[in-house]
């Protein structure tokens, strides 16, 4: 009995994803063959998941809004939901004072609604928002289809997790990625790879500061990137600059959106990961 293993790997923007896609791996038996299949952001990878529900949310805001209304409590969606600037916070735990302060200032310019998603960072986000007297709405856990619809309706999102990150990449709305922190801040290397793909200079400085763990030691690869960017190291100055940076991003939302949309259009051309995988299994795997 011969066995063919197709190893679907995790999502990364690092260049090695192009090289590993469809690369054969060694096994301990001649009867077992293994090949890697990489999700990704380039034509040399398998692309991202583009299921029907998500694609409809992407193209039909009315459909997305109705889906959200049918599945969430009416108290969550106020009457001015559609007319407000909608900010989502779905991040790992951190001190969000800089963000709450920036949102408070931004609220004098725009009618906003801040949504805090359930999960690891919710409590710390609520503490900062309450401290700066910023009104917010707590979100319940949602089914994936409803979450996708909700994400598509946001104007600016702070997201974590591979699923939400990949969805935001495809939606074309401005967002900041809170990457999963790793030892010696190696996640900075992965973050830098993504920033090199999306190519929006305005979000670079904030993205690096937002994802730093200043209490941790830094690996040489990450340290080299951070030194090249000449980022501040004093905590007080860091928080001040983070507020300045994110406030600027919020204020310049309209000019940022075309850049994010351009990136989403590029990766949509790579096709559906699921269809690409099935096509590979049907045409390339011997039976």
DATA-V807198 format. One record per pair of residues at least 12 apart in sequence whose C-alpha atoms are under 10 Angstrom apart, sorted by the first residue. I is the first residue (numbers start at 1). J is the second residue. Records with the same first field share a line. If there is no record, write none. Layout:
I: J + J
This chain:
1: 31 + 32
2: 29 + 30 + 31 + 32 + 33 + 287
3: 29 + 30 + 31 + 32 + 33 + 34
4: 31 + 32 + 33 + 34 + 35 + 281 + 285 + 286 + 287
5: 24 + 25 + 27 + 32 + 33 + 34 + 35 + 36 + 285
6: 22 + 24 + 25 + 33 + 34 + 35 + 36 + 37 + 277 + 280 + 281 + 285
7: 21 + 22 + 24 + 25 + 34 + 35 + 36 + 37 + 38
8: 21 + 22 + 35 + 36 + 37 + 38 + 39 + 46 + 277
9: 21 + 36 + 37 + 38 + 39 + 40
10: 37 + 38 + 39 + 40 + 162
11: 38 + 39 + 40 + 41 + 47 + 48 + 162 + 163 + 165 + 166
12: 38 + 39 + 40 + 41 + 162 + 190 + 191 + 193 + 194
13: 39 + 40 + 41 + 42 + 189 + 190 + 191 + 192 + 193 + 194 + 195 + 196 + 197 + 198
14: 40 + 41 + 189 + 190 + 191 + 192 + 193 + 194 + 196 + 197
15: 40 + 41 + 42 + 190 + 193 + 194 + 197
16: 38
17: 36 + 37 + 38 + 39 + 40 + 41 + 42 + 44 + 45 + 46
18: 37 + 38 + 39 + 40 + 41 + 42 + 43 + 44 + 45 + 46
19: 36 + 38 + 44 + 45
20: 35 + 36 + 37 + 38 + 44 + 45
21: 35 + 36 + 37 + 38 + 39 + 40 + 44 + 45 + 46
22: 34 + 35 + 36 + 37 + 38 + 44 + 45 + 46 + 280
23: 35 + 36 + 37 + 38
24: 36 + 37
37: 273 + 276 + 277 + 280
38: 273 + 277
39: 272 + 273 + 274 + 276 + 277
40: 166 + 267 + 270 + 273
41: 166 + 169 + 194 + 197 + 198 + 263 + 264 + 266 + 267 + 268 + 269 + 270
42: 197 + 266 + 267 + 268 + 269 + 270
43: 266 + 267 + 269 + 270 + 271
44: 270
45: 270 + 271 + 273 + 276
46: 270 + 271 + 272 + 273 + 274 + 275 + 276 + 277 + 280
47: 267 + 268 + 269 + 270 + 271 + 272 + 273 + 274 + 275 + 276 + 277
48: 163 + 166 + 167 + 169 + 170 + 267 + 268 + 270 + 271 + 272 + 273 + 274 + 275 + 276
49: 163 + 166 + 167 + 170 + 268 + 271 + 272 + 273 + 274 + 275 + 276
50: 167 + 170 + 268 + 271 + 272 + 273 + 274 + 275
51: 145 + 272 + 273 + 274 + 275
52: 145
53: 144 + 145 + 146 + 148 + 149
54: 144 + 145 + 146 + 147 + 148 + 149 + 152 + 167 + 170 + 171
55: 148 + 149 + 170 + 171
56: 149
57: 145 + 146 + 148 + 149 + 150 + 151 + 152 + 153 + 171
58: 148 + 149 + 151 + 152 + 153 + 167 + 170 + 171 + 172
59: 152 + 171
60: 149 + 152
61: 149 + 150 + 152 + 153
62: 149 + 153
63: 149
64: 145 + 146 + 147 + 148 + 149 + 150 + 151 + 152 + 153
65: 77 + 81 + 82 + 146 + 149 + 150 + 152 + 153
66: 146 + 149
67: 145 + 146 + 147 + 148 + 149 + 150
68: 142 + 145 + 146 + 147 + 148 + 149 + 150 + 153
69: 146 + 150
70: 146
71: 142 + 143 + 146
72: 139 + 140 + 141 + 142 + 146 + 150
73: 139 + 140
75: 137
76: 115 + 136 + 137 + 138 + 139 + 140
77: 113 + 137
78: 113 + 137
80: 111 + 112 + 113
81: 111 + 112 + 113 + 153
82: 153 + 154
83: 111 + 112 + 113
84: 110 + 111 + 112 + 113 + 114 + 154 + 155
85: 107 + 110 + 111 + 112 + 113 + 114 + 153 + 154 + 155 + 156 + 250
86: 111 + 112 + 113 + 114 + 115 + 153 + 154 + 155 + 156 + 157
87: 103 + 112 + 113 + 114 + 115 + 116 + 136 + 151 + 153 + 154 + 155 + 156 + 157 + 158 + 175 + 250
88: 113 + 114 + 115 + 116 + 117 + 136 + 137 + 139 + 150 + 151 + 153 + 154 + 155 + 156 + 157 + 158 + 159 + 175
89: 114 + 115 + 116 + 117 + 118 + 121 + 122 + 125 + 126 + 138 + 156 + 157 + 158 + 159 + 160 + 176
90: 115 + 116 + 117 + 118 + 119 + 120 + 121 + 122 + 125 + 157 + 158 + 159 + 160 + 161 + 164 + 177 + 178
91: 116 + 117 + 118 + 119 + 120 + 121 + 122 + 124 + 125 + 157 + 158 + 159 + 160 + 161 + 176 + 177 + 178 + 179 + 180
92: 119 + 120 + 121 + 122 + 124 + 125 + 158 + 159 + 160 + 161 + 178 + 179 + 180 + 181 + 211
93: 119 + 120 + 121 + 122 + 123 + 124 + 125
94: 120 + 121 + 122 + 123 + 124 + 125 + 128 + 210 + 211 + 213
95: 121 + 124 + 125 + 127 + 128 + 239
96: 121 + 124 + 125 + 126 + 127 + 128 + 129 + 210 + 239 + 243
97: 124 + 125 + 126 + 127 + 128 + 129 + 130 + 131 + 132 + 239 + 243
98: 128 + 129 + 132 + 238 + 239 + 240 + 241 + 242 + 243 + 244 + 245 + 246 + 247
99: 125 + 128 + 129 + 132 + 239 + 242 + 243 + 244 + 245 + 246 + 247
100: 114 + 125 + 126 + 127 + 128 + 129 + 130 + 131 + 132 + 133 + 134 + 135 + 243
101: 128 + 129 + 131 + 132 + 133 + 134 + 243 + 244 + 247
102: 132 + 242 + 243 + 244 + 245 + 246 + 247 + 248 + 250
103: 129 + 132 + 134 + 243 + 246 + 247 + 250
104: 129 + 132 + 133 + 134 + 135 + 247
105: 132 + 134 + 243 + 247
106: 246 + 247 + 248 + 250 + 251
107: 134
109: 251
110: 251
112: 134 + 135 + 136 + 155
113: 134 + 135 + 136 + 137 + 154
114: 129 + 134 + 135 + 136 + 137 + 138 + 154 + 156 + 157
115: 135 + 136 + 137 + 138 + 139 + 154 + 157
116: 129 + 136 + 137 + 138 + 139 + 140 + 158
117: 137 + 138 + 139 + 140 + 141 + 142 + 159
118: 138 + 139 + 140 + 141 + 142
119: 139 + 140 + 141
121: 160
122: 138 + 139
126: 138
144: 163 + 164
147: 164 + 167
148: 163 + 164 + 167 + 168 + 171
151: 164 + 167 + 168 + 171 + 173
152: 167 + 168 + 170 + 171 + 172 + 173
153: 171 + 173
154: 168 + 171 + 173 + 174 + 175
155: 172 + 173 + 174 + 175 + 250 + 253 + 254 + 257
156: 168 + 173 + 174 + 175 + 176 + 249 + 250 + 253 + 257
157: 173 + 174 + 175 + 176 + 177
158: 174 + 175 + 176 + 177 + 178
159: 175 + 176 + 177 + 178 + 179
160: 176 + 177 + 178 + 179 + 180
161: 177 + 178 + 179 + 180
162: 177 + 179 + 180
164: 177
165: 177 + 178 + 179
166: 264
167: 264
168: 260 + 264
169: 198 + 260 + 261 + 263 + 264 + 265 + 267 + 268
170: 260 + 261 + 262 + 263 + 264 + 265 + 266 + 267 + 268
171: 260 + 261 + 263 + 264 + 265 + 268
172: 256 + 257 + 258 + 259 + 260 + 261 + 262 + 263 + 264 + 265
173: 253 + 254 + 256 + 257 + 258 + 259 + 260 + 261 + 264
174: 203 + 249 + 250 + 253 + 254 + 255 + 256 + 257 + 258 + 259 + 260 + 261
175: 203 + 207 + 249 + 253 + 256 + 257 + 260
176: 203 + 204 + 206 + 207 + 210 + 211 + 246
177: 191 + 194 + 207 + 208 + 210 + 211
178: 191 + 207 + 208 + 210 + 211 + 212
179: 191 + 207 + 210 + 211 + 212
180: 211
181: 211 + 212 + 213
182: 213 + 216
183: 213 + 216 + 217 + 218 + 219
184: 213 + 215 + 216 + 217 + 218 + 219 + 220 + 221 + 222 + 223
185: 211 + 212 + 213 + 214 + 216 + 217 + 218 + 219 + 220 + 221 + 222 + 223
186: 217 + 218 + 219 + 220 + 221 + 222 + 223
187: 211 + 212 + 219 + 222
188: 207 + 208 + 211 + 212 + 213 + 218 + 219 + 221 + 222 + 223 + 225 + 226
189: 219 + 221 + 222 + 223 + 224 + 225 + 226
190: 222
191: 204 + 207 + 208 + 211 + 222
192: 204 + 207 + 208 + 222 + 225 + 226
195: 207 + 208
197: 263
198: 259 + 260 + 262 + 263 + 264 + 266
199: 259 + 260 + 263
200: 256 + 259 + 260 + 263
201: 259
202: 245 + 246 + 248 + 249 + 252 + 256
203: 245 + 246 + 248 + 249 + 256
204: 229 + 245
205: 226 + 229 + 230 + 231 + 241 + 242 + 245 + 246
206: 231 + 238 + 241 + 242 + 243 + 244 + 245 + 246 + 249
207: 242 + 245 + 246
208: 225 + 226 + 229 + 231 + 242
209: 226 + 231 + 232 + 233 + 238 + 239 + 241 + 242 + 245
210: 238 + 239 + 242 + 246
212: 226
214: 233 + 234 + 235
